[in-house]
Amino acid sequence: MARLVRPTWAIRCTQSGCKALFEVAVLEDGKQQEVVCPNCGEHYVYPIAKEDEERED
């Protein structure tokens, strides 16, 4: 398996049957990226925008 050399974060899939932990690259401030869980194919956008975090609370 390839390994990311640059700084990374980890994302845990939230699907009840999956819960896989996978690495994603750290992005510059203000940028977001869509990633796909390698196990189940669920799509995620990270990092969560501050506006979206406030709406969840």
MIDOSE-1310 file (N, C-alpha, C; in nm, 2 decimals, decimal comma, always signed):
residues 57
marl	+0,08/-0,12/+0,00/+0,00/+0,00/+0,00/+0,09/+0,12/+0,00; +0,05/+0,23/-0,08/+0,12/+0,35/-0,08/+0,11/+0,43/+0,05; +0,21/+0,51/+0,08/+0,20/+0,58/+0,20/+0,22/+0,73/+0,17; +0,13/+0,81/+0,23/+0,14/+0,96/+0,21/+0,26/+1,01/+0,28
vrpt	+0,34/+1,09/+0,22/+0,46/+1,14/+0,28/+0,43/+1,28/+0,35; +0,34/+1,35/+0,30/+0,30/+1,48/+0,35/+0,22/+1,46/+0,48; +0,20/+1,57/+0,56/+0,12/+1,55/+0,68/-0,02/+1,50/+0,65; -0,07/+1,41/+0,74/-0,20/+1,35/+0,71/-0,29/+1,36/+0,84
wair	-0,42/+1,35/+0,81/-0,53/+1,34/+0,91/-0,59/+1,20/+0,89; -0,66/+1,16/+0,99/-0,74/+1,03/+0,97/-0,89/+1,06/+0,98; -0,96/+0,99/+0,90/-1,11/+1,00/+0,90/-1,16/+0,86/+0,93; -1,26/+0,85/+1,02/-1,33/+0,73/+1,04/-1,46/+0,73/+0,97
ctqs	-1,49/+0,63/+0,90/-1,62/+0,62/+0,83/-1,73/+0,60/+0,93; -1,84/+0,67/+0,90/-1,95/+0,67/+1,00/-2,06/+0,56/+0,96; -2,04/+0,49/+0,86/-2,14/+0,39/+0,82/-2,14/+0,28/+0,93; -2,25/+0,23/+0,97/-2,26/+0,14/+1,08/-2,19/+0,01/+1,06
gcka	-2,19/-0,04/+0,93/-2,13/-0,17/+0,90/-1,98/-0,15/+0,86; -1,93/-0,03/+0,86/-1,79/-0,01/+0,81/-1,69/+0,03/+0,92; -1,70/+0,15/+0,96/-1,62/+0,21/+1,07/-1,47/+0,21/+1,03; -1,43/+0,21/+0,91/-1,29/+0,20/+0,87/-1,22/+0,34/+0,90
lfev	-1,10/+0,33/+0,93/-1,01/+0,45/+0,96/-0,92/+0,46/+0,84; -0,92/+0,58/+0,77/-0,83/+0,59/+0,66/-0,77/+0,73/+0,66; -0,65/+0,74/+0,60/-0,57/+0,87/+0,60/-0,61/+0,96/+0,48; -0,61/+1,09/+0,51/-0,63/+1,19/+0,41/-0,52/+1,30/+0,42
avle	-0,49/+1,37/+0,32/-0,38/+1,47/+0,32/-0,44/+1,59/+0,39; -0,35/+1,66/+0,47/-0,39/+1,79/+0,53/-0,39/+1,90/+0,42; -0,50/+1,97/+0,41/-0,51/+2,07/+0,31/-0,48/+2,21/+0,36; -0,46/+2,31/+0,27/-0,43/+2,44/+0,31/-0,56/+2,50/+0,37
dgkq	-0,55/+2,60/+0,46/-0,66/+2,67/+0,52/-0,76/+2,71/+0,41; -0,89/+2,69/+0,44/-1,00/+2,73/+0,35/-1,03/+2,64/+0,24; -0,96/+2,53/+0,22/-0,98/+2,44/+0,12/-1,05/+2,31/+0,17; -1,14/+2,26/+0,09/-1,21/+2,13/+0,12/-1,19/+2,03/+0,01
qevv	-1,20/+1,90/+0,04/-1,18/+1,80/-0,06/-1,28/+1,69/-0,03; -1,33/+1,63/-0,14/-1,42/+1,51/-0,12/-1,33/+1,39/-0,13; -1,36/+1,29/-0,03/-1,28/+1,17/-0,03/-1,38/+1,05/-0,03; -1,34/+0,93/-0,06/-1,42/+0,82/-0,06/-1,36/+0,71/+0,03
cpnc	-1,45/+0,65/+0,11/-1,40/+0,54/+0,20/-1,35/+0,43/+0,11; -1,23/+0,38/+0,14/-1,18/+0,27/+0,06/-1,25/+0,14/+0,08; -1,32/+0,12/+0,19/-1,39/-0,01/+0,22/-1,53/-0,01/+0,16; -1,61/+0,10/+0,19/-1,75/+0,09/+0,15/-1,79/+0,19/+0,04
gehy	-1,71/+0,29/+0,01/-1,74/+0,38/-0,10/-1,82/+0,50/-0,06; -1,84/+0,52/+0,07/-1,91/+0,64/+0,12/-1,83/+0,76/+0,10; -1,90/+0,87/+0,05/-1,83/+1,00/+0,02/-1,83/+1,09/+0,14; -1,72/+1,16/+0,17/-1,71/+1,26/+0,27/-1,64/+1,38/+0,22
vypi	-1,68/+1,50/+0,28/-1,61/+1,63/+0,25/-1,54/+1,67/+0,38; -1,41/+1,69/+0,36/-1,33/+1,73/+0,48/-1,24/+1,85/+0,44; -1,19/+1,93/+0,54/-1,25/+1,94/+0,67/-1,38/+2,00/+0,67; -1,46/+1,97/+0,78/-1,60/+2,03/+0,79/-1,58/+2,18/+0,80
aked	-1,66/+2,25/+0,72/-1,66/+2,40/+0,73/-1,71/+2,44/+0,87; -1,66/+2,55/+0,92/-1,70/+2,60/+1,05/-1,85/+2,63/+1,06; -1,91/+2,68/+0,95/-2,05/+2,70/+0,94/-2,13/+2,57/+0,96; -2,08/+2,46/+0,90/-2,15/+2,34/+0,91/-2,14/+2,28/+1,05
eere	-2,02/+2,30/+1,11/-2,01/+2,25/+1,25/-2,11/+2,32/+1,34; -2,12/+2,45/+1,32/-2,22/+2,53/+1,41/-2,36/+2,49/+1,39; -2,40/+2,45/+1,27/-2,53/+2,40/+1,24/-2,56/+2,27/+1,31; -2,46/+2,18/+1,32/-2,48/+2,05/+1,39/-2,50/+2,06/+1,54
d	-2,45/+2,17/+1,60/-2,46/+2,19/+1,75/-2,60/+2,22/+1,79
